[in-house]
Amino acid sequence: MADAMEQLYQQVILDHSREKHGAGEIDPFDGESFQVNPTCGDEVRLRVRLDHADGPPRVAGIGWVGQGCSISQASLSVLNDLVTGQDISTVDRLNETFRELMHNRGKELAAEKQDSLEDAAAFVGVARYPARIKCALLGWMALRDALAHALTAEPSQKEDS
């Protein structure tokens, strides 16, 4: 059973590394971040657009361009699917849960947390390889940074016309 799950998880990662959901630049955008993993050279420029209508800000869209291993590319694709349309507090919670998974040394999280990650739960096996954890976290670090820029930007910097 463990082998079957591991194969399924590997397939999810391979599929996302090929399909790259959210890949490409978006404009206009509210926040941007460029991150590099100095260990392996993976890099990403991630842009986020927020929707401030109807309550707390939501992630209206993510666009990213970058290069790197299948793990970093797949993680960005999964991140796009998981956070687009979510409010900022949900995005923060997902970000923390994914970080927890990456620091759990290959063990699954409690069922509720594991389920909240959807396809991102497939990265549980990556956490067994310390050198690969930074690859999986690269896009999540970029998202956190881009959101910080978006939430602190002056309104005049945003498209109003």
ZASEKOL-868859 format. One record per residue (C-alpha): residue in three letters; residue number from 1; x, y, z; chain. Coordinates in nm, 2 decimals, decimal comma, padded with zeros to 4 digits. Each point is the difference from the previous one (the first is absolute). Layout:
<node residuo="ALA" num="NUM" u="X" v="Y" w="Z" cadena="A"/>
...
// end
This chain:
<node residuo="MET" num="1" u="00,00" v="00,00" w="00,00" cadena="A"/>
<node residuo="ALA" num="2" u="00,28" v="00,24" w="00,09" cadena="A"/>
<node residuo="ASP" num="3" u="00,16" v="-00,06" w="-00,34" cadena="A"/>
<node residuo="ALA" num="4" u="-00,32" v="00,06" w="-00,18" cadena="A"/>
<node residuo="MET" num="5" u="-00,05" v="00,33" w="00,18" cadena="A"/>
<node residuo="GLU" num="6" u="00,36" v="00,11" w="-00,07" cadena="A"/>
<node residuo="GLN" num="7" u="-00,05" v="-00,08" w="-00,37" cadena="A"/>
<node residuo="LEU" num="8" u="-00,32" v="00,20" w="00,00" cadena="A"/>
<node residuo="TYR" num="9" u="00,17" v="00,30" w="00,17" cadena="A"/>
<node residuo="GLN" num="10" u="00,29" v="-00,02" w="-00,24" cadena="A"/>
<node residuo="GLN" num="11" u="-00,24" v="00,00" w="-00,29" cadena="A"/>
<node residuo="VAL" num="12" u="-00,18" v="00,31" w="00,14" cadena="A"/>
<node residuo="ILE" num="13" u="00,33" v="00,18" w="00,02" cadena="A"/>
<node residuo="LEU" num="14" u="00,10" v="-00,10" w="-00,35" cadena="A"/>
<node residuo="ASP" num="15" u="-00,34" v="00,10" w="-00,14" cadena="A"/>
<node residuo="HIS" num="16" u="00,02" v="00,35" w="00,16" cadena="A"/>
<node residuo="SER" num="17" u="00,37" v="00,05" w="-00,11" cadena="A"/>
<node residuo="ARG" num="18" u="-00,12" v="-00,06" w="-00,36" cadena="A"/>
<node residuo="GLU" num="19" u="-00,33" v="00,20" w="00,01" cadena="A"/>
<node residuo="LYS" num="20" u="00,13" v="00,29" w="00,21" cadena="A"/>
<node residuo="HIS" num="21" u="-00,33" v="00,16" w="00,10" cadena="A"/>
<node residuo="GLY" num="22" u="00,03" v="00,38" w="00,04" cadena="A"/>
<node residuo="ALA" num="23" u="00,32" v="00,02" w="-00,20" cadena="A"/>
<node residuo="GLY" num="24" u="00,04" v="00,32" w="-00,19" cadena="A"/>
<node residuo="GLU" num="25" u="00,00" v="00,37" w="00,10" cadena="A"/>
<node residuo="ILE" num="26" u="-00,31" v="00,18" w="00,11" cadena="A"/>
<node residuo="ASP" num="27" u="-00,05" v="00,38" w="-00,04" cadena="A"/>
<node residuo="PRO" num="28" u="-00,13" v="00,19" w="00,18" cadena="A"/>
<node residuo="PHE" num="29" u="00,12" v="-00,14" w="00,34" cadena="A"/>
<node residuo="ASP" num="30" u="00,01" v="00,12" w="00,35" cadena="A"/>
<node residuo="GLY" num="31" u="00,32" v="-00,17" w="00,13" cadena="A"/>
<node residuo="GLU" num="32" u="00,30" v="-00,17" w="-00,14" cadena="A"/>
<node residuo="SER" num="33" u="00,29" v="-00,20" w="00,14" cadena="A"/>
<node residuo="PHE" num="34" u="00,31" v="-00,15" w="-00,15" cadena="A"/>
<node residuo="GLN" num="35" u="00,15" v="-00,29" w="00,18" cadena="A"/>
<node residuo="VAL" num="36" u="00,31" v="-00,22" w="-00,06" cadena="A"/>
<node residuo="ASN" num="37" u="00,10" v="-00,33" w="00,16" cadena="A"/>
<node residuo="PRO" num="38" u="00,38" v="00,05" w="00,02" cadena="A"/>
<node residuo="THR" num="39" u="00,05" v="-00,37" w="00,06" cadena="A"/>
<node residuo="CYS" num="40" u="-00,12" v="-00,11" w="-00,34" cadena="A"/>
<node residuo="GLY" num="41" u="-00,06" v="00,31" w="-00,20" cadena="A"/>
<node residuo="ASP" num="42" u="-00,38" v="-00,03" w="-00,02" cadena="A"/>
<node residuo="GLU" num="43" u="-00,17" v="00,34" w="-00,04" cadena="A"/>
<node residuo="VAL" num="44" u="-00,34" v="00,15" w="-00,03" cadena="A"/>
<node residuo="ARG" num="45" u="-00,16" v="00,34" w="-00,05" cadena="A"/>
<node residuo="LEU" num="46" u="-00,35" v="-00,02" w="00,14" cadena="A"/>
<node residuo="ARG" num="47" u="-00,27" v="00,27" w="-00,03" cadena="A"/>
<node residuo="VAL" num="48" u="-00,33" v="00,02" w="00,19" cadena="A"/>
<node residuo="ARG" num="49" u="-00,31" v="00,19" w="-00,07" cadena="A"/>
<node residuo="LEU" num="50" u="-00,25" v="00,06" w="00,28" cadena="A"/>
<node residuo="ASP" num="51" u="-00,37" v="00,05" w="00,00" cadena="A"/>
<node residuo="HIS" num="52" u="-00,11" v="00,24" w="00,27" cadena="A"/>
<node residuo="ALA" num="53" u="-00,37" v="-00,01" w="-00,07" cadena="A"/>
<node residuo="ASP" num="54" u="-00,24" v="-00,18" w="00,23" cadena="A"/>
<node residuo="GLY" num="55" u="00,19" v="-00,02" w="00,33" cadena="A"/>
<node residuo="PRO" num="56" u="00,36" v="-00,09" w="00,07" cadena="A"/>
<node residuo="PRO" num="57" u="00,24" v="-00,01" w="-00,30" cadena="A"/>
<node residuo="ARG" num="58" u="00,01" v="-00,31" w="-00,20" cadena="A"/>
<node residuo="VAL" num="59" u="00,26" v="-00,13" w="-00,24" cadena="A"/>
<node residuo="ALA" num="60" u="-00,16" v="00,07" w="-00,34" cadena="A"/>
<node residuo="GLY" num="61" u="00,30" v="-00,13" w="-00,20" cadena="A"/>
<node residuo="ILE" num="62" u="00,35" v="-00,12" w="00,00" cadena="A"/>
<node residuo="GLY" num="63" u="00,25" v="00,00" w="-00,28" cadena="A"/>
<node residuo="TRP" num="64" u="00,35" v="-00,13" w="00,01" cadena="A"/>
<node residuo="VAL" num="65" u="00,30" v="-00,05" w="-00,21" cadena="A"/>
<node residuo="GLY" num="66" u="00,30" v="-00,20" w="00,10" cadena="A"/>
<node residuo="GLN" num="67" u="00,23" v="-00,29" w="-00,06" cadena="A"/>
<node residuo="GLY" num="68" u="00,11" v="-00,29" w="00,21" cadena="A"/>
<node residuo="CYS" num="69" u="-00,06" v="-00,36" w="00,09" cadena="A"/>
<node residuo="SER" num="70" u="-00,33" v="-00,18" w="-00,03" cadena="A"/>
<node residuo="ILE" num="71" u="-00,06" v="00,04" w="00,37" cadena="A"/>
<node residuo="SER" num="72" u="00,02" v="00,38" w="00,00" cadena="A"/>
<node residuo="GLN" num="73" u="-00,21" v="00,02" w="-00,32" cadena="A"/>
<node residuo="ALA" num="74" u="-00,26" v="-00,24" w="00,13" cadena="A"/>
<node residuo="SER" num="75" u="-00,02" v="00,17" w="00,34" cadena="A"/>
<node residuo="LEU" num="76" u="-00,07" v="00,34" w="-00,18" cadena="A"/>
<node residuo="SER" num="77" u="-00,27" v="-00,17" w="-00,21" cadena="A"/>
<node residuo="VAL" num="78" u="-00,17" v="-00,16" w="00,31" cadena="A"/>
<node residuo="LEU" num="79" u="00,03" v="00,33" w="00,19" cadena="A"/>
<node residuo="ASN" num="80" u="-00,18" v="00,18" w="-00,28" cadena="A"/>
<node residuo="ASP" num="81" u="-00,29" v="-00,24" w="00,01" cadena="A"/>
<node residuo="LEU" num="82" u="-00,02" v="00,00" w="00,38" cadena="A"/>
<node residuo="VAL" num="83" u="00,00" v="00,37" w="00,07" cadena="A"/>
<node residuo="THR" num="84" u="-00,17" v="00,17" w="-00,30" cadena="A"/>
<node residuo="GLY" num="85" u="-00,34" v="00,13" w="00,13" cadena="A"/>
<node residuo="GLN" num="86" u="00,09" v="-00,04" w="00,36" cadena="A"/>
<node residuo="ASP" num="87" u="00,01" v="00,28" w="00,26" cadena="A"/>
<node residuo="ILE" num="88" u="00,33" v="00,11" w="00,15" cadena="A"/>
<node residuo="SER" num="89" u="-00,06" v="-00,18" w="00,34" cadena="A"/>
<node residuo="THR" num="90" u="-00,07" v="-00,33" w="-00,18" cadena="A"/>
<node residuo="VAL" num="91" u="00,31" v="00,05" w="-00,22" cadena="A"/>
<node residuo="ASP" num="92" u="00,21" v="00,06" w="00,31" cadena="A"/>
<node residuo="ARG" num="93" u="-00,14" v="-00,31" w="00,17" cadena="A"/>
<node residuo="LEU" num="94" u="00,08" v="-00,21" w="-00,31" cadena="A"/>
<node residuo="ASN" num="95" u="00,35" v="00,14" w="-00,02" cadena="A"/>
<node residuo="GLU" num="96" u="00,06" v="-00,09" w="00,36" cadena="A"/>
<node residuo="THR" num="97" u="-00,14" v="-00,35" w="-00,05" cadena="A"/>
<node residuo="PHE" num="98" u="00,22" v="-00,06" w="-00,30" cadena="A"/>
<node residuo="ARG" num="99" u="00,30" v="00,12" w="00,19" cadena="A"/>
<node residuo="GLU" num="100" u="-00,09" v="-00,24" w="00,28" cadena="A"/>
<node residuo="LEU" num="101" u="-00,03" v="-00,29" w="-00,25" cadena="A"/>
<node residuo="MET" num="102" u="00,35" v="00,09" w="-00,14" cadena="A"/>
<node residuo="HIS" num="103" u="00,15" v="-00,01" w="00,35" cadena="A"/>
<node residuo="ASN" num="104" u="-00,18" v="-00,32" w="00,11" cadena="A"/>
<node residuo="ARG" num="105" u="00,28" v="-00,22" w="-00,15" cadena="A"/>
<node residuo="GLY" num="106" u="-00,22" v="-00,20" w="-00,23" cadena="A"/>
<node residuo="LYS" num="107" u="-00,29" v="-00,07" w="00,24" cadena="A"/>
<node residuo="GLU" num="108" u="-00,35" v="00,10" w="-00,08" cadena="A"/>
<node residuo="LEU" num="109" u="-00,18" v="00,26" w="00,20" cadena="A"/>
<node residuo="ALA" num="110" u="-00,32" v="-00,05" w="00,19" cadena="A"/>
<node residuo="ALA" num="111" u="-00,28" v="-00,09" w="-00,24" cadena="A"/>
<node residuo="GLU" num="112" u="-00,17" v="00,34" w="00,00" cadena="A"/>
<node residuo="LYS" num="113" u="00,32" v="00,19" w="-00,07" cadena="A"/>
<node residuo="GLN" num="114" u="00,11" v="-00,26" w="-00,26" cadena="A"/>
<node residuo="ASP" num="115" u="-00,34" v="00,02" w="-00,18" cadena="A"/>
<node residuo="SER" num="116" u="00,01" v="00,39" w="-00,01" cadena="A"/>
<node residuo="LEU" num="117" u="00,32" v="-00,02" w="-00,21" cadena="A"/>
<node residuo="GLU" num="118" u="-00,18" v="-00,19" w="-00,28" cadena="A"/>
<node residuo="ASP" num="119" u="00,27" v="-00,08" w="-00,27" cadena="A"/>
<node residuo="ALA" num="120" u="00,27" v="00,17" w="00,22" cadena="A"/>
<node residuo="ALA" num="121" u="-00,02" v="-00,30" w="00,23" cadena="A"/>
<node residuo="ALA" num="122" u="00,19" v="-00,19" w="-00,27" cadena="A"/>
<node residuo="PHE" num="123" u="00,31" v="00,18" w="00,11" cadena="A"/>
<node residuo="VAL" num="124" u="00,02" v="-00,20" w="00,32" cadena="A"/>
<node residuo="GLY" num="125" u="00,27" v="-00,23" w="-00,14" cadena="A"/>
<node residuo="VAL" num="126" u="00,21" v="00,31" w="-00,10" cadena="A"/>
<node residuo="ALA" num="127" u="00,04" v="00,08" w="00,37" cadena="A"/>
<node residuo="ARG" num="128" u="00,21" v="-00,31" w="00,04" cadena="A"/>
<node residuo="TYR" num="129" u="00,27" v="00,17" w="-00,21" cadena="A"/>
<node residuo="PRO" num="130" u="00,13" v="00,32" w="00,18" cadena="A"/>
<node residuo="ALA" num="131" u="00,17" v="00,13" w="-00,32" cadena="A"/>
<node residuo="ARG" num="132" u="-00,34" v="-00,01" w="-00,18" cadena="A"/>
<node residuo="ILE" num="133" u="-00,21" v="00,18" w="00,26" cadena="A"/>
<node residuo="LYS" num="134" u="00,12" v="00,34" w="-00,11" cadena="A"/>
<node residuo="CYS" num="135" u="-00,10" v="-00,09" w="-00,36" cadena="A"/>
<node residuo="ALA" num="136" u="-00,36" v="-00,07" w="00,12" cadena="A"/>
<node residuo="LEU" num="137" u="-00,01" v="00,31" w="00,22" cadena="A"/>
<node residuo="LEU" num="138" u="00,13" v="00,24" w="-00,26" cadena="A"/>
<node residuo="GLY" num="139" u="-00,34" v="00,11" w="-00,15" cadena="A"/>
<node residuo="TRP" num="140" u="-00,15" v="00,01" w="00,35" cadena="A"/>
<node residuo="MET" num="141" u="00,27" v="00,24" w="00,11" cadena="A"/>
<node residuo="ALA" num="142" u="-00,06" v="00,21" w="-00,31" cadena="A"/>
<node residuo="LEU" num="143" u="-00,38" v="00,01" w="00,06" cadena="A"/>
<node residuo="ARG" num="144" u="00,05" v="00,11" w="00,36" cadena="A"/>
<node residuo="ASP" num="145" u="00,23" v="00,28" w="-00,11" cadena="A"/>
<node residuo="ALA" num="146" u="-00,22" v="00,11" w="-00,29" cadena="A"/>
<node residuo="LEU" num="147" u="-00,30" v="00,01" w="00,23" cadena="A"/>
<node residuo="ALA" num="148" u="00,19" v="00,21" w="00,25" cadena="A"/>
<node residuo="HIS" num="149" u="00,08" v="00,25" w="-00,28" cadena="A"/>
<node residuo="ALA" num="150" u="-00,36" v="00,00" w="-00,13" cadena="A"/>
<node residuo="LEU" num="151" u="-00,15" v="00,06" w="00,34" cadena="A"/>
<node residuo="THR" num="152" u="00,24" v="00,29" w="00,08" cadena="A"/>
<node residuo="ALA" num="153" u="00,00" v="00,17" w="-00,34" cadena="A"/>
<node residuo="GLU" num="154" u="-00,13" v="00,35" w="-00,03" cadena="A"/>
<node residuo="PRO" num="155" u="-00,34" v="00,01" w="-00,17" cadena="A"/>
<node residuo="SER" num="156" u="00,15" v="00,24" w="-00,26" cadena="A"/>
<node residuo="GLN" num="157" u="00,22" v="-00,28" w="-00,12" cadena="A"/>
<node residuo="LYS" num="158" u="-00,29" v="-00,21" w="-00,10" cadena="A"/>
<node residuo="GLU" num="159" u="-00,21" v="00,03" w="-00,32" cadena="A"/>
<node residuo="ASP" num="160" u="-00,31" v="00,21" w="00,07" cadena="A"/>
<node residuo="SER" num="161" u="-00,10" v="00,12" w="-00,34" cadena="A"/>
// end
